[in-house]
Amino acid sequence: MMERKQIGLAVVGSGRIGTLRAKLASTHPAVNFIAVSDTNPDAAKKLAGAVGAQVFSTSNDEIISRPEVTAVIVSTSEGEHLAPVLKAIELGKAVLVEKPIALNVADADRIIAAAKKFNANLRVGYSRRFKDRYLIAKEQIIQGRIGKVIGGAARVFNSRSQALAMMKRNPEATPVVDALTYYVDLMNWLLEGNAPVEVYARGQTGVLKAAGHDVDDVNWSIVTYADGAVVNLGVSYALPEKYPALGHAARVEVLGTEGVMILDDDHTDQLMYSEKGVPHVYLPDHNVNMVFLSSGTPGDWALGDFWGPIANETRAWLDHLATGKACVHATAQDARCNLEVTLAIQLAAASGKTVKLPLAG
């Protein structure tokens, strides 16, 4: 029998994902204390009531510093990760921070340096790793069933509604940095131990620029790895406002010397039309009539419980803390690599030039 440890949890950020992770944690048998924070006191109070938290605050430092807290989930906006992550690391608390680890390499390097100095248990939330089809794909590679991975492709589509909401929250959280990063991570994970070394990319502007954001509607890139493997990565978050996906519509392909995997993650096989409309998982007051069921990126509520990648990821992290069981969450170094690939894609598309990796901090 594994020794079970109790977990005192601080959830920093009471938005959509912070709320979801807090609700999942509140039913975990190892969690015996929850504190939540948000700059919006009403949001913090509401979440505290929903999960039975013992403490809520508008101060991140206050809840992170609580002596009962042993672990911290940082679910703030993408540009606000640095301060709470550093605070938790310095106090010796385990950390799960949402992707991307930061919006620039310098901040990522500050976090990595602090984690090394304090020997921190720091993980980054790349929930695609915890979707069943990708876990199973990783297992096939580990078992050597497709031989050496020599190439692959991944592309993700979403509606302009989500792109505009994402960049309104943080203009630097572009579709490449904030969404394609999931598939950069996925490919880096599937090619684990084989570092990306070069990026070539092209993009095209359109509706997003017309809406006031100087970003591409579509980006396509070629990422070359140290042993010569090549991966094609693409993203478009400019599909029509009422596009039926409630999150990612994706396709992933992995090519090996002895086999191939084709992973269709578009959800076009799960179609529903509702006269009443279906709420969007990320966008309040945004209903669509035609939907691809189970396309919500975090997962779905069904029969009183939450199922899917975010649930799997959160519970696996809590299991890891409670029992010491190994986990497959991205490390800070993994996240830094993912960040620099996405930044390099944007730089290559803007400059028309090939970009070498790693990027300087």
NORWO-V271954 format. One record per residue. N is the residue number from 1. RES is the residue in three letters. SS is DSSP state (A for helix, B for strand, O for the rest). PSI is psi as a letter, one per 40 degrees, with the letter a starting at -180 (none if undefined). BURIAL is 1 if it has 16 or more other ideal C-beta (glycine too) atoms within 10 Angstrom, else 0. Layout:
<<N & RES & SS & PSI & BURIAL> <N & RES & SS & PSI & BURIAL>>
//
This chain:
<<1 & MET & O & h & 0> <2 & MET & O & i & 0> <3 & GLU & O & h & 0> <4 & ARG & O & h & 0> <5 & LYS & O & i & 0> <6 & GLN & O & i & 0> <7 & ILE & B & h & 1> <8 & GLY & B & h & 1> <9 & LEU & B & h & 1> <10 & ALA & B & h & 1> <11 & VAL & B & h & 1> <12 & VAL & B & h & 1> <13 & GLY & O & h & 1> <14 & SER & O & f & 1> <15 & GLY & O & a & 1> <16 & ARG & A & d & 0> <17 & ILE & A & d & 1> <18 & GLY & A & d & 1> <19 & THR & A & d & 1> <20 & LEU & A & d & 1> <21 & ARG & A & d & 1> <22 & ALA & A & d & 1> <23 & LYS & A & d & 1> <24 & LEU & A & d & 1> <25 & ALA & A & d & 1> <26 & SER & A & e & 0> <27 & THR & O & e & 0> <28 & HIS & O & h & 1> <29 & PRO & O & d & 0> <30 & ALA & O & e & 1> <31 & VAL & B & h & 1> <32 & ASN & B & e & 0> <33 & PHE & B & h & 1> <34 & ILE & B & h & 1> <35 & ALA & B & i & 1> <36 & VAL & B & i & 1> <37 & SER & B & i & 1> <38 & ASP & O & i & 1> <39 & THR & O & d & 0> <40 & ASN & O & h & 0> <41 & PRO & A & d & 0> <42 & ASP & A & d & 0> <43 & ALA & A & d & 1> <44 & ALA & A & d & 1> <45 & LYS & A & d & 1> <46 & LYS & A & d & 1> <47 & LEU & A & d & 1> <48 & ALA & A & d & 1> <49 & GLY & A & d & 0> <50 & ALA & A & d & 0> <51 & VAL & A & e & 1> <52 & GLY & O & f & 0> <53 & ALA & O & i & 1> <54 & GLN & O & d & 0> <55 & VAL & B & i & 1> <56 & PHE & B & i & 1> <57 & SER & B & i & 1> <58 & THR & O & e & 0> <59 & SER & O & h & 0> <60 & ASN & A & d & 1> <61 & ASP & A & d & 0> <62 & GLU & A & d & 0> <63 & ILE & A & d & 1> <64 & ILE & A & d & 1> <65 & SER & O & e & 0> <66 & ARG & O & h & 1> <67 & PRO & O & d & 0> <68 & GLU & O & e & 1> <69 & VAL & O & h & 1> <70 & THR & O & e & 1> <71 & ALA & B & i & 1> <72 & VAL & B & h & 1> <73 & ILE & B & h & 1> <74 & VAL & B & h & 1> <75 & SER & O & f & 1> <76 & THR & O & i & 1> <77 & SER & O & i & 0> <78 & GLU & A & d & 1> <79 & GLY & A & e & 1> <80 & GLU & A & f & 1> <81 & HIS & A & d & 1> <82 & LEU & A & d & 1> <83 & ALA & A & d & 0> <84 & PRO & A & d & 1> <85 & VAL & A & d & 1> <86 & LEU & A & d & 1> <87 & LYS & A & d & 1> <88 & ALA & A & d & 1> <89 & ILE & A & d & 1> <90 & GLU & A & d & 0> <91 & LEU & O & e & 1> <92 & GLY & O & f & 0> <93 & LYS & O & i & 1> <94 & ALA & B & i & 1> <95 & VAL & B & h & 1> <96 & LEU & B & h & 1> <97 & VAL & B & i & 1> <98 & GLU & B & i & 1> <99 & LYS & O & i & 1> <100 & PRO & O & i & 1> <101 & ILE & O & d & 1> <102 & ALA & O & i & 1> <103 & LEU & O & e & 1> <104 & ASN & O & i & 1> <105 & VAL & A & d & 1> <106 & ALA & A & d & 0> <107 & ASP & A & d & 1> <108 & ALA & A & d & 1> <109 & ASP & A & d & 0> <110 & ARG & A & d & 1> <111 & ILE & A & d & 1> <112 & ILE & A & d & 1> <113 & ALA & A & d & 0> <114 & ALA & A & d & 1> <115 & ALA & A & d & 1> <116 & LYS & A & d & 0> <117 & LYS & A & d & 0> <118 & PHE & O & e & 1> <119 & ASN & O & f & 0> <120 & ALA & O & i & 1> <121 & ASN & O & g & 1> <122 & LEU & B & h & 1> <123 & ARG & B & i & 1> <124 & VAL & B & h & 1> <125 & GLY & B & g & 1> <126 & TYR & O & g & 1> <127 & SER & A & e & 1> <128 & ARG & A & d & 1> <129 & ARG & A & d & 1> <130 & PHE & A & e & 1> <131 & LYS & O & h & 1> <132 & ASP & A & d & 0> <133 & ARG & A & d & 0> <134 & TYR & A & d & 1> <135 & LEU & A & d & 0> <136 & ILE & A & d & 0> <137 & ALA & A & d & 1> <138 & LYS & A & d & 1> <139 & GLU & A & d & 0> <140 & GLN & A & d & 0> <141 & ILE & A & d & 1> <142 & ILE & A & d & 0> <143 & GLN & O & e & 0> <144 & GLY & O & f & 0> <145 & ARG & O & e & 0> <146 & ILE & O & e & 1> <147 & GLY & O & a & 0> <148 & LYS & O & h & 0> <149 & VAL & B & h & 1> <150 & ILE & B & e & 1> <151 & GLY & B & i & 1> <152 & GLY & B & i & 1> <153 & ALA & B & i & 1> <154 & ALA & B & h & 1> <155 & ARG & B & i & 1> <156 & VAL & B & h & 1> <157 & PHE & B & i & 1> <158 & ASN & B & i & 1> <159 & SER & B & i & 1> <160 & ARG & A & d & 1> <161 & SER & A & d & 1> <162 & GLN & A & d & 1> <163 & ALA & A & d & 1> <164 & LEU & A & d & 1> <165 & ALA & A & d & 0> <166 & MET & A & d & 1> <167 & MET & A & d & 1> <168 & LYS & A & d & 0> <169 & ARG & A & d & 0> <170 & ASN & O & h & 0> <171 & PRO & O & d & 0> <172 & GLU & O & e & 0> <173 & ALA & O & g & 1> <174 & THR & O & i & 1> <175 & PRO & A & d & 1> <176 & VAL & A & d & 1> <177 & VAL & A & d & 1> <178 & ASP & A & e & 1> <179 & ALA & A & d & 1> <180 & LEU & A & d & 1> <181 & THR & A & d & 1> <182 & TYR & A & d & 1> <183 & TYR & A & d & 1> <184 & VAL & A & d & 1> <185 & ASP & A & d & 1> <186 & LEU & A & d & 1> <187 & MET & A & d & 1> <188 & ASN & A & d & 1> <189 & TRP & A & d & 1> <190 & LEU & A & d & 1> <191 & LEU & O & f & 1> <192 & GLU & O & h & 0> <193 & GLY & O & e & 0> <194 & ASN & O & g & 1> <195 & ALA & O & h & 0> <196 & PRO & B & h & 1> <197 & VAL & B & e & 0> <198 & GLU & B & i & 1> <199 & VAL & B & h & 1> <200 & TYR & B & h & 1> <201 & ALA & B & i & 1> <202 & ARG & B & i & 0> <203 & GLY & B & i & 1> <204 & GLN & B & h & 0> <205 & THR & O & i & 0> <206 & GLY & O & b & 0> <207 & VAL & A & d & 1> <208 & LEU & A & d & 1> <209 & LYS & A & d & 0> <210 & ALA & A & d & 0> <211 & ALA & O & e & 0> <212 & GLY & O & e & 0> <213 & HIS & O & h & 1> <214 & ASP & O & g & 0> <215 & VAL & O & i & 1> <216 & ASP & O & i & 1> <217 & ASP & O & d & 1> <218 & VAL & B & h & 1> <219 & ASN & B & h & 1> <220 & TRP & B & i & 1> <221 & SER & B & i & 1> <222 & ILE & B & h & 1> <223 & VAL & B & h & 1> <224 & THR & B & h & 1> <225 & TYR & B & i & 1> <226 & ALA & O & d & 0> <227 & ASP & O & e & 0> <228 & GLY & O & e & 0> <229 & ALA & O & i & 1> <230 & VAL & B & i & 0> <231 & VAL & B & h & 1> <232 & ASN & B & h & 0> <233 & LEU & B & h & 1> <234 & GLY & B & i & 1> <235 & VAL & B & i & 1> <236 & SER & B & h & 1> <237 & TYR & B & f & 1> <238 & ALA & B & e & 1> <239 & LEU & B & i & 1> <240 & PRO & O & i & 0> <241 & GLU & O & d & 0> <242 & LYS & O & f & 0> <243 & TYR & O & h & 1> <244 & PRO & O & e & 1> <245 & ALA & O & h & 1> <246 & LEU & O & e & 1> <247 & GLY & O & b & 1> <248 & HIS & O & h & 1> <249 & ALA & B & h & 1> <250 & ALA & B & i & 1> <251 & ARG & B & h & 1> <252 & VAL & B & h & 1> <253 & GLU & B & h & 1> <254 & VAL & B & h & 1> <255 & LEU & B & h & 1> <256 & GLY & B & i & 1> <257 & THR & O & e & 0> <258 & GLU & O & e & 0> <259 & GLY & O & i & 0> <260 & VAL & B & i & 0> <261 & MET & B & h & 1> <262 & ILE & B & h & 0> <263 & LEU & B & g & 1> <264 & ASP & B & h & 0> <265 & ASP & B & f & 1> <266 & ASP & O & d & 1> <267 & HIS & O & e & 1> <268 & THR & O & e & 0> <269 & ASP & O & e & 0> <270 & GLN & O & g & 0> <271 & LEU & B & h & 0> <272 & MET & B & i & 0> <273 & TYR & B & h & 0> <274 & SER & B & h & 0> <275 & GLU & B & d & 0> <276 & LYS & B & e & 0> <277 & GLY & B & i & 0> <278 & VAL & B & h & 1> <279 & PRO & B & i & 0> <280 & HIS & O & h & 1> <281 & VAL & O & d & 1> <282 & TYR & O & d & 1> <283 & LEU & O & h & 1> <284 & PRO & O & i & 0> <285 & ASP & O & e & 0> <286 & HIS & O & h & 1> <287 & ASN & B & i & 0> <288 & VAL & B & i & 1> <289 & ASN & B & d & 0> <290 & MET & B & h & 0> <291 & VAL & B & i & 1> <292 & PHE & B & h & 1> <293 & LEU & O & i & 0> <294 & SER & O & e & 1> <295 & SER & O & e & 1> <296 & GLY & O & h & 1> <297 & THR & O & d & 1> <298 & PRO & O & d & 1> <299 & GLY & O & a & 1> <300 & ASP & B & i & 1> <301 & TRP & B & h & 0> <302 & ALA & B & h & 0> <303 & LEU & O & f & 0> <304 & GLY & O & e & 0> <305 & ASP & B & i & 0> <306 & PHE & B & h & 1> <307 & TRP & B & i & 0> <308 & GLY & O & a & 1> <309 & PRO & A & d & 1> <310 & ILE & A & d & 1> <311 & ALA & A & d & 1> <312 & ASN & A & d & 1> <313 & GLU & A & d & 1> <314 & THR & A & d & 1> <315 & ARG & A & d & 1> <316 & ALA & A & d & 1> <317 & TRP & A & d & 1> <318 & LEU & A & d & 1> <319 & ASP & A & d & 1> <320 & HIS & A & d & 1> <321 & LEU & A & d & 1> <322 & ALA & A & d & 1> <323 & THR & A & e & 0> <324 & GLY & O & e & 0> <325 & LYS & O & h & 0> <326 & ALA & O & i & 0> <327 & CYS & O & i & 1> <328 & VAL & O & e & 0> <329 & HIS & O & i & 1> <330 & ALA & B & h & 1> <331 & THR & B & i & 0> <332 & ALA & A & d & 1> <333 & GLN & A & d & 0> <334 & ASP & A & d & 1> <335 & ALA & A & d & 1> <336 & ARG & A & d & 1> <337 & CYS & A & d & 1> <338 & ASN & A & d & 1> <339 & LEU & A & d & 1> <340 & GLU & A & d & 1> <341 & VAL & A & d & 1> <342 & THR & A & d & 1> <343 & LEU & A & d & 1> <344 & ALA & A & d & 1> <345 & ILE & A & d & 1> <346 & GLN & A & d & 1> <347 & LEU & A & d & 0> <348 & ALA & A & d & 1> <349 & ALA & A & d & 1> <350 & ALA & A & d & 0> <351 & SER & A & d & 0> <352 & GLY & O & e & 0> <353 & LYS & O & i & 0> <354 & THR & O & i & 0> <355 & VAL & B & h & 1> <356 & LYS & B & i & 0> <357 & LEU & O & i & 1> <358 & PRO & O & i & 0> <359 & LEU & O & i & 1> <360 & ALA & O & i & 0> <361 & GLY & O & none & 0>>
//
